Amino acid sequence: MSKRVWIGSLLALGWIGAVSAALPPSSHAGAGPGEAAAPPAFAGEMRQFSLIKPLRPAPAESFAAPNGATVNLAIFKGKVVLVNFWATWCAPCLREMPALDRLQASLGGDRFQVVTISVDRQGQSVVQPFLKRLGLGHLPAYLDTQSTLLHAFGARGLPTSYLIDADGTLIGFLEGPAEWDSSAAKALIEHYTDRLSRSL
């Protein structure tokens, strides 16, 4: 088995635990005194959502837009953003993609955006047909073929989702697949989009 296939298999089954030991303690911690107000308690899988402490900007590394342009997350400033890292070969990713598509269809707009970023090395040649085949018409086909942005976030595997505030500040993350169109997930997101509305 090649090294590439071996690593891909590990990611598809979950996440590489060995990487977690190298991550800074602040990457995966809850909010403490002086941090932004924590959202209310959430039910279901959203109980796995972890606030990031201390608050810090989202990584500025670039990735590819669906049209091939080089962009970074600053293009979404002014919106609450859910960044989801995935790949076509990742079985848990495939299970949650329809929920992400429904979430974007339901809440996407001026205040919120789902940004799905594939780490498939083959790029659009595999990603676009996959999205079309599953009828996922609301999800953008962003690419991080070298996993540069994935590593900058410190993600430990796929899928991993990060919630980012409208000013580009990392709010928190959730490792593994989730029902992102559930009432609990929508309540989490609307906690921050409502806060955005009050600031306008």
DRENPA-3360 file (N, C-alpha, C; in nm, 2 decimals, always signed):
BEGIN
1 = MSKRVWIG = +0.09/-0.12/+0.00/+0.00/+0.00/+0.00/+0.09/+0.12/+0.00 ~ +0.06/+0.22/-0.09/+0.14/+0.34/-0.10/+0.12/+0.43/+0.02 ~ +0.22/+0.51/+0.05/+0.21/+0.61/+0.16/+0.09/+0.70/+0.15 ~ +0.06/+0.74/+0.02/-0.06/+0.83/+0.00/-0.19/+0.76/+0.03 ~ -0.20/+0.64/-0.01/-0.33/+0.56/+0.01/-0.34/+0.53/+0.16 ~ -0.23/+0.50/+0.23/-0.23/+0.47/+0.37/-0.28/+0.59/+0.45 ~ -0.23/+0.71/+0.42/-0.27/+0.83/+0.49/-0.42/+0.86/+0.45 ~ -0.46/+0.85/+0.33/-0.60/+0.87/+0.29/-0.69/+0.78/+0.36;
9 = SLLALGWI = -0.65/+0.66/+0.38/-0.74/+0.56/+0.45/-0.75/+0.60/+0.60 ~ -0.65/+0.65/+0.66/-0.66/+0.69/+0.80/-0.75/+0.81/+0.81 ~ -0.74/+0.91/+0.72/-0.83/+1.02/+0.73/-0.97/+0.98/+0.70 ~ -1.00/+0.89/+0.61/-1.13/+0.85/+0.58/-1.20/+0.79/+0.70 ~ -1.13/+0.72/+0.78/-1.18/+0.65/+0.89/-1.20/+0.75/+1.01 ~ -1.14/+0.85/+1.01/-1.15/+0.94/+1.13/-1.05/+1.06/+1.12 ~ -0.97/+1.08/+1.22/-0.87/+1.17/+1.21/-0.74/+1.12/+1.27 ~ -0.63/+1.17/+1.23/-0.50/+1.12/+1.27/-0.47/+1.17/+1.41;
17 = GAVSAALP = -0.49/+1.09/+1.51/-0.47/+1.13/+1.65/-0.33/+1.18/+1.68 ~ -0.23/+1.12/+1.61/-0.09/+1.16/+1.64/-0.07/+1.31/+1.62 ~ -0.15/+1.37/+1.53/-0.13/+1.51/+1.50/-0.17/+1.60/+1.62 ~ -0.27/+1.55/+1.69/-0.33/+1.63/+1.80/-0.22/+1.67/+1.90 ~ -0.12/+1.58/+1.93/-0.02/+1.61/+2.03/+0.06/+1.72/+1.99 ~ +0.07/+1.75/+1.86/+0.15/+1.86/+1.81/+0.08/+2.00/+1.81 ~ -0.05/+1.99/+1.83/-0.13/+2.11/+1.82/-0.12/+2.20/+1.95 ~ -0.11/+2.33/+1.94/-0.11/+2.41/+2.06/-0.23/+2.40/+2.14;
25 = PSSHAGAG = -0.22/+2.40/+2.27/-0.34/+2.38/+2.36/-0.45/+2.47/+2.33 ~ -0.42/+2.59/+2.28/-0.53/+2.69/+2.25/-0.61/+2.66/+2.13 ~ -0.57/+2.56/+2.05/-0.64/+2.53/+1.93/-0.78/+2.47/+1.96 ~ -0.79/+2.39/+2.06/-0.91/+2.32/+2.09/-0.95/+2.33/+2.23 ~ -0.99/+2.45/+2.27/-1.03/+2.48/+2.41/-1.15/+2.56/+2.41 ~ -1.22/+2.56/+2.52/-1.35/+2.64/+2.54/-1.32/+2.78/+2.58 ~ -1.42/+2.87/+2.58/-1.40/+3.01/+2.61/-1.39/+3.02/+2.76 ~ -1.30/+3.12/+2.80/-1.28/+3.14/+2.94/-1.31/+3.29/+2.97;
33 = PGEAAAPP = -1.28/+3.33/+3.10/-1.30/+3.47/+3.14/-1.24/+3.57/+3.04 ~ -1.32/+3.67/+3.01/-1.27/+3.77/+2.92/-1.29/+3.74/+2.77 ~ -1.33/+3.62/+2.74/-1.36/+3.58/+2.60/-1.50/+3.63/+2.56 ~ -1.53/+3.61/+2.43/-1.66/+3.65/+2.38/-1.77/+3.56/+2.45 ~ -1.89/+3.61/+2.47/-1.99/+3.54/+2.53/-2.02/+3.40/+2.46 ~ -2.02/+3.30/+2.54/-2.05/+3.17/+2.48/-2.19/+3.15/+2.44 ~ -2.22/+3.08/+2.34/-2.36/+3.05/+2.30/-2.43/+2.97/+2.40 ~ -2.56/+2.96/+2.40/-2.63/+2.87/+2.49/-2.60/+2.73/+2.47;
41 = AFAGEMRQ = -2.63/+2.64/+2.56/-2.60/+2.50/+2.54/-2.69/+2.44/+2.43 ~ -2.63/+2.36/+2.35/-2.70/+2.30/+2.24/-2.71/+2.15/+2.25 ~ -2.81/+2.10/+2.19/-2.84/+1.95/+2.20/-2.78/+1.88/+2.08 ~ -2.79/+1.75/+2.09/-2.74/+1.66/+1.98/-2.59/+1.68/+1.95 ~ -2.56/+1.66/+1.82/-2.42/+1.67/+1.78/-2.35/+1.80/+1.81 ~ -2.43/+1.91/+1.82/-2.37/+2.04/+1.84/-2.31/+2.05/+1.98 ~ -2.33/+1.95/+2.07/-2.26/+1.95/+2.20/-2.11/+1.92/+2.18 ~ -2.08/+1.87/+2.06/-1.94/+1.85/+2.02/-1.87/+1.97/+1.97;
49 = FSLIKPLR = -1.94/+2.08/+1.95/-1.89/+2.20/+1.90/-1.80/+2.27/+2.01 ~ -1.68/+2.30/+1.98/-1.58/+2.35/+2.08/-1.55/+2.50/+2.05 ~ -1.56/+2.58/+2.14/-1.51/+2.72/+2.12/-1.36/+2.73/+2.12 ~ -1.31/+2.82/+2.04/-1.16/+2.83/+2.03/-1.11/+2.94/+2.13 ~ -1.01/+2.91/+2.20/-0.95/+3.00/+2.30/-0.80/+3.00/+2.28 ~ -0.74/+3.12/+2.28/-0.80/+3.25/+2.28/-0.85/+3.29/+2.14 ~ -0.93/+3.39/+2.13/-0.98/+3.43/+2.00/-0.87/+3.47/+1.91 ~ -0.88/+3.44/+1.79/-0.77/+3.47/+1.69/-0.83/+3.47/+1.55;
57 = PAPAESFA = -0.77/+3.54/+1.46/-0.82/+3.55/+1.32/-0.81/+3.41/+1.25 ~ -0.90/+3.39/+1.16/-0.89/+3.27/+1.08/-0.76/+3.28/+0.99 ~ -0.70/+3.17/+0.96/-0.58/+3.17/+0.87/-0.60/+3.25/+0.74 ~ -0.49/+3.31/+0.70/-0.50/+3.39/+0.57/-0.45/+3.32/+0.45 ~ -0.41/+3.19/+0.47/-0.36/+3.11/+0.35/-0.46/+3.11/+0.24 ~ -0.41/+3.11/+0.12/-0.50/+3.11/+0.00/-0.55/+2.97/-0.04 ~ -0.66/+2.97/-0.12/-0.71/+2.85/-0.18/-0.78/+2.88/-0.31 ~ -0.83/+2.78/-0.38/-0.88/+2.81/-0.51/-1.03/+2.82/-0.51;
65 = APNGATVN = -1.09/+2.92/-0.58/-1.23/+2.94/-0.59/-1.28/+2.85/-0.70 ~ -1.41/+2.83/-0.71/-1.46/+2.74/-0.82/-1.42/+2.78/-0.96 ~ -1.40/+2.91/-0.98/-1.36/+2.96/-1.11/-1.21/+2.96/-1.14 ~ -1.14/+2.90/-1.04/-0.99/+2.89/-1.05/-0.91/+3.00/-0.99 ~ -0.98/+3.11/-0.95/-0.91/+3.23/-0.89/-0.85/+3.19/-0.76 ~ -0.74/+3.25/-0.72/-0.68/+3.24/-0.59/-0.74/+3.33/-0.49 ~ -0.80/+3.28/-0.38/-0.87/+3.37/-0.29/-0.83/+3.33/-0.15 ~ -0.87/+3.41/-0.05/-0.86/+3.37/+0.09/-0.99/+3.40/+0.16;
73 = LAIFKGKV = -1.00/+3.37/+0.29/-1.13/+3.38/+0.36/-1.17/+3.53/+0.38 ~ -1.08/+3.62/+0.35/-1.12/+3.76/+0.37/-1.23/+3.80/+0.27 ~ -1.25/+3.72/+0.16/-1.36/+3.76/+0.07/-1.50/+3.74/+0.13 ~ -1.50/+3.67/+0.24/-1.63/+3.65/+0.31/-1.65/+3.74/+0.43 ~ -1.56/+3.84/+0.45/-1.58/+3.93/+0.56/-1.71/+4.00/+0.56 ~ -1.78/+4.01/+0.67/-1.91/+4.06/+0.68/-2.02/+3.96/+0.69 ~ -1.98/+3.83/+0.67/-2.07/+3.72/+0.69/-2.02/+3.62/+0.79 ~ -2.11/+3.55/+0.86/-2.07/+3.44/+0.94/-2.05/+3.33/+0.84;
81 = VLVNFWAT = -1.93/+3.25/+0.86/-1.90/+3.15/+0.76/-1.87/+3.02/+0.83 ~ -1.93/+2.91/+0.77/-1.90/+2.78/+0.82/-1.80/+2.71/+0.71 ~ -1.68/+2.70/+0.75/-1.58/+2.64/+0.66/-1.57/+2.49/+0.69 ~ -1.60/+2.41/+0.58/-1.60/+2.26/+0.60/-1.49/+2.20/+0.51 ~ -1.39/+2.13/+0.57/-1.29/+2.06/+0.49/-1.34/+1.92/+0.47 ~ -1.33/+1.87/+0.34/-1.38/+1.74/+0.30/-1.30/+1.69/+0.18 ~ -1.33/+1.56/+0.15/-1.28/+1.50/+0.03/-1.37/+1.40/-0.03 ~ -1.37/+1.37/-0.16/-1.46/+1.28/-0.22/-1.44/+1.14/-0.17;
89 = WCAPCLRE = -1.31/+1.11/-0.12/-1.28/+0.97/-0.07/-1.31/+0.95/+0.08 ~ -1.36/+1.05/+0.14/-1.38/+1.05/+0.29/-1.52/+1.01/+0.31 ~ -1.55/+0.89/+0.36/-1.68/+0.84/+0.38/-1.76/+0.92/+0.48 ~ -1.71/+0.96/+0.59/-1.79/+1.05/+0.68/-1.82/+1.18/+0.62 ~ -1.74/+1.23/+0.54/-1.76/+1.36/+0.47/-1.89/+1.35/+0.38 ~ -1.89/+1.23/+0.31/-2.00/+1.21/+0.22/-2.14/+1.21/+0.29 ~ -2.14/+1.16/+0.41/-2.26/+1.15/+0.48/-2.31/+1.28/+0.52 ~ -2.23/+1.38/+0.55/-2.27/+1.51/+0.60/-2.29/+1.61/+0.49;
97 = MPALDRLQ = -2.24/+1.58/+0.36/-2.25/+1.68/+0.26/-2.40/+1.72/+0.23 ~ -2.49/+1.63/+0.22/-2.63/+1.67/+0.19/-2.69/+1.77/+0.30 ~ -2.65/+1.75/+0.43/-2.69/+1.84/+0.53/-2.63/+1.98/+0.52 ~ -2.51/+1.98/+0.47/-2.45/+2.11/+0.45/-2.51/+2.18/+0.33 ~ -2.55/+2.11/+0.23/-2.62/+2.16/+0.12/-2.75/+2.22/+0.16 ~ -2.83/+2.15/+0.24/-2.96/+2.20/+0.29/-2.94/+2.32/+0.38 ~ -2.83/+2.32/+0.46/-2.81/+2.44/+0.55/-2.78/+2.56/+0.46 ~ -2.70/+2.55/+0.36/-2.68/+2.67/+0.27/-2.81/+2.71/+0.21;
105 = ASLGGDRF = -2.89/+2.62/+0.16/-3.02/+2.65/+0.10/-3.11/+2.72/+0.20 ~ -3.10/+2.68/+0.32/-3.19/+2.74/+0.42/-3.14/+2.88/+0.48 ~ -3.01/+2.89/+0.51/-2.96/+3.00/+0.58/-2.87/+3.09/+0.50 ~ -2.82/+3.04/+0.39/-2.72/+3.11/+0.31/-2.78/+3.24/+0.26 ~ -2.69/+3.34/+0.26/-2.74/+3.47/+0.21/-2.64/+3.58/+0.25 ~ -2.69/+3.70/+0.28/-2.61/+3.82/+0.31/-2.54/+3.80/+0.44 ~ -2.59/+3.72/+0.53/-2.53/+3.71/+0.67/-2.45/+3.58/+0.69 ~ -2.47/+3.48/+0.61/-2.41/+3.35/+0.63/-2.38/+3.28/+0.50;
113 = QVVTISVD = -2.27/+3.20/+0.51/-2.22/+3.12/+0.39/-2.16/+2.99/+0.44 ~ -2.20/+2.88/+0.37/-2.12/+2.76/+0.39/-2.01/+2.76/+0.28 ~ -1.89/+2.73/+0.33/-1.77/+2.73/+0.24/-1.71/+2.59/+0.25 ~ -1.75/+2.50/+0.15/-1.69/+2.37/+0.15/-1.56/+2.37/+0.07 ~ -1.46/+2.32/+0.13/-1.32/+2.32/+0.07/-1.27/+2.18/+0.06 ~ -1.26/+2.13/-0.06/-1.21/+1.99/-0.09/-1.06/+1.99/-0.09 ~ -1.00/+1.89/-0.03/-0.86/+1.87/-0.03/-0.82/+1.76/-0.13 ~ -0.91/+1.72/-0.22/-0.88/+1.63/-0.33/-0.77/+1.68/-0.42;
121 = RQGQSVVQ = -0.66/+1.60/-0.43/-0.55/+1.65/-0.51/-0.58/+1.66/-0.66 ~ -0.68/+1.58/-0.70/-0.72/+1.59/-0.85/-0.80/+1.71/-0.88 ~ -0.84/+1.79/-0.78/-0.91/+1.91/-0.80/-1.05/+1.90/-0.86 ~ -1.09/+2.00/-0.95/-1.22/+2.00/-1.00/-1.26/+1.88/-1.09 ~ -1.16/+1.81/-1.14/-1.19/+1.70/-1.22/-1.27/+1.59/-1.15 ~ -1.25/+1.58/-1.02/-1.33/+1.48/-0.94/-1.43/+1.55/-0.85 ~ -1.41/+1.68/-0.81/-1.50/+1.74/-0.72/-1.63/+1.78/-0.79 ~ -1.62/+1.85/-0.90/-1.74/+1.90/-0.97/-1.84/+1.78/-1.01;
129 = PFLKRLGL = -1.79/+1.67/-1.07/-1.87/+1.56/-1.10/-1.94/+1.50/-0.98 ~ -1.86/+1.50/-0.87/-1.92/+1.44/-0.75/-2.04/+1.52/-0.69 ~ -2.02/+1.65/-0.69/-2.13/+1.74/-0.64/-2.25/+1.73/-0.73 ~ -2.22/+1.72/-0.86/-2.33/+1.71/-0.96/-2.41/+1.58/-0.94 ~ -2.33/+1.47/-0.92/-2.39/+1.34/-0.91/-2.48/+1.33/-0.79 ~ -2.44/+1.39/-0.68/-2.53/+1.39/-0.56/-2.63/+1.50/-0.56 ~ -2.63/+1.58/-0.66/-2.73/+1.69/-0.66/-2.71/+1.80/-0.56 ~ -2.59/+1.82/-0.52/-2.55/+1.92/-0.42/-2.53/+2.06/-0.49;
137 = GHLPAYLD = -2.64/+2.12/-0.52/-2.63/+2.24/-0.60/-2.61/+2.37/-0.53 ~ -2.61/+2.37/-0.39/-2.59/+2.49/-0.32/-2.45/+2.50/-0.26 ~ -2.36/+2.40/-0.28/-2.23/+2.40/-0.22/-2.13/+2.45/-0.32 ~ -2.04/+2.54/-0.28/-1.94/+2.59/-0.37/-1.82/+2.48/-0.38 ~ -1.76/+2.47/-0.49/-1.65/+2.38/-0.51/-1.51/+2.44/-0.49 ~ -1.49/+2.49/-0.37/-1.35/+2.55/-0.34/-1.25/+2.43/-0.32 ~ -1.12/+2.46/-0.35/-1.02/+2.36/-0.34/-0.90/+2.40/-0.26 ~ -0.84/+2.30/-0.19/-0.72/+2.32/-0.12/-0.64/+2.20/-0.15;
145 = TQSTLLHA = -0.59/+2.18/-0.27/-0.53/+2.06/-0.32/-0.40/+2.02/-0.25 ~ -0.33/+2.12/-0.19/-0.21/+2.09/-0.12/-0.23/+2.09/+0.03 ~ -0.36/+2.10/+0.07/-0.39/+2.10/+0.21/-0.33/+2.21/+0.29 ~ -0.29/+2.32/+0.23/-0.22/+2.43/+0.29/-0.31/+2.50/+0.40 ~ -0.43/+2.53/+0.36/-0.53/+2.59/+0.45/-0.57/+2.50/+0.56 ~ -0.59/+2.37/+0.52/-0.63/+2.27/+0.62/-0.52/+2.26/+0.73 ~ -0.40/+2.26/+0.70/-0.29/+2.26/+0.80/-0.28/+2.38/+0.88 ~ -0.31/+2.50/+0.81/-0.30/+2.63/+0.88/-0.41/+2.63/+0.99;
153 = FGARGLPT = -0.52/+2.57/+0.97/-0.63/+2.57/+1.07/-0.59/+2.47/+1.18 ~ -0.50/+2.37/+1.15/-0.47/+2.27/+1.25/-0.57/+2.16/+1.26 ~ -0.64/+2.14/+1.15/-0.74/+2.03/+1.15/-0.67/+1.90/+1.16 ~ -0.73/+1.81/+1.24/-0.67/+1.68/+1.27/-0.73/+1.57/+1.18 ~ -0.82/+1.60/+1.09/-0.87/+1.50/+1.00/-0.99/+1.55/+0.93 ~ -1.06/+1.46/+0.86/-1.18/+1.50/+0.78/-1.30/+1.42/+0.82 ~ -1.41/+1.48/+0.82/-1.44/+1.62/+0.80/-1.41/+1.70/+0.92 ~ -1.38/+1.83/+0.91/-1.37/+1.92/+1.02/-1.43/+2.05/+0.97;
161 = SYLIDADG = -1.52/+2.11/+1.06/-1.59/+2.24/+1.02/-1.55/+2.34/+1.12 ~ -1.53/+2.47/+1.07/-1.49/+2.58/+1.16/-1.60/+2.69/+1.13 ~ -1.64/+2.75/+1.24/-1.73/+2.86/+1.23/-1.65/+2.99/+1.26 ~ -1.67/+3.09/+1.17/-1.60/+3.21/+1.17/-1.69/+3.33/+1.17 ~ -1.66/+3.42/+1.26/-1.75/+3.54/+1.28/-1.73/+3.63/+1.16 ~ -1.82/+3.73/+1.15/-1.83/+3.82/+1.04/-1.70/+3.91/+1.03 ~ -1.63/+3.92/+1.14/-1.50/+4.00/+1.13/-1.38/+3.92/+1.11 ~ -1.40/+3.79/+1.08/-1.29/+3.70/+1.04/-1.23/+3.63/+1.16;
169 = TLIGFLEG = -1.30/+3.64/+1.28/-1.25/+3.57/+1.40/-1.30/+3.43/+1.41 ~ -1.21/+3.34/+1.44/-1.25/+3.20/+1.46/-1.33/+3.19/+1.59 ~ -1.45/+3.12/+1.58/-1.54/+3.10/+1.69/-1.52/+2.97/+1.75 ~ -1.52/+2.86/+1.67/-1.51/+2.73/+1.72/-1.51/+2.63/+1.60 ~ -1.51/+2.50/+1.64/-1.49/+2.39/+1.54/-1.57/+2.27/+1.59 ~ -1.59/+2.18/+1.49/-1.65/+2.05/+1.52/-1.58/+1.95/+1.43 ~ -1.53/+1.84/+1.49/-1.46/+1.74/+1.42/-1.56/+1.63/+1.39 ~ -1.55/+1.57/+1.27/-1.64/+1.46/+1.24/-1.77/+1.51/+1.17;
177 = PAEWDSSA = -1.84/+1.42/+1.12/-1.97/+1.46/+1.05/-2.08/+1.50/+1.14 ~ -2.17/+1.59/+1.10/-2.28/+1.64/+1.18/-2.40/+1.67/+1.09 ~ -2.51/+1.67/+1.15/-2.64/+1.71/+1.08/-2.65/+1.86/+1.09 ~ -2.58/+1.92/+0.99/-2.57/+2.07/+0.99/-2.70/+2.14/+0.96 ~ -2.80/+2.07/+0.92/-2.93/+2.13/+0.90/-3.03/+2.10/+1.01 ~ -2.98/+2.05/+1.12/-3.06/+2.02/+1.24/-3.10/+2.15/+1.31 ~ -3.20/+2.15/+1.39/-3.24/+2.27/+1.46/-3.13/+2.32/+1.56 ~ -3.06/+2.22/+1.61/-2.95/+2.26/+1.70/-2.84/+2.33/+1.63;
185 = AKALIEHY = -2.80/+2.29/+1.51/-2.70/+2.35/+1.43/-2.74/+2.49/+1.38 ~ -2.87/+2.50/+1.34/-2.92/+2.63/+1.30/-2.92/+2.73/+1.41 ~ -2.96/+2.68/+1.53/-2.96/+2.77/+1.65/-2.82/+2.82/+1.68 ~ -2.72/+2.73/+1.67/-2.58/+2.77/+1.69/-2.54/+2.89/+1.59 ~ -2.57/+2.87/+1.46/-2.53/+2.96/+1.36/-2.61/+3.09/+1.38 ~ -2.74/+3.08/+1.40/-2.83/+3.20/+1.42/-2.79/+3.28/+1.54 ~ -2.73/+3.22/+1.64/-2.68/+3.29/+1.76/-2.58/+3.40/+1.71 ~ -2.50/+3.36/+1.61/-2.40/+3.46/+1.56/-2.45/+3.55/+1.45;
193 = TDRLSRSL = -2.54/+3.50/+1.37/-2.59/+3.59/+1.26/-2.69/+3.69/+1.33 ~ -2.76/+3.65/+1.43/-2.84/+3.75/+1.50/-2.76/+3.86/+1.57 ~ -2.65/+3.82/+1.62/-2.55/+3.91/+1.68/-2.50/+4.01/+1.58 ~ -2.48/+3.96/+1.45/-2.44/+4.04/+1.34/-2.54/+4.14/+1.31 ~ -2.67/+4.10/+1.31/-2.78/+4.19/+1.27/-2.79/+4.30/+1.38 ~ -2.77/+4.27/+1.50/-2.78/+4.37/+1.61/-2.67/+4.48/+1.60 ~ -2.56/+4.44/+1.53/-2.45/+4.53/+1.52/-2.46/+4.62/+1.40 ~ -2.55/+4.59/+1.31/-2.57/+4.67/+1.19/-2.64/+4.80/+1.22;
% end
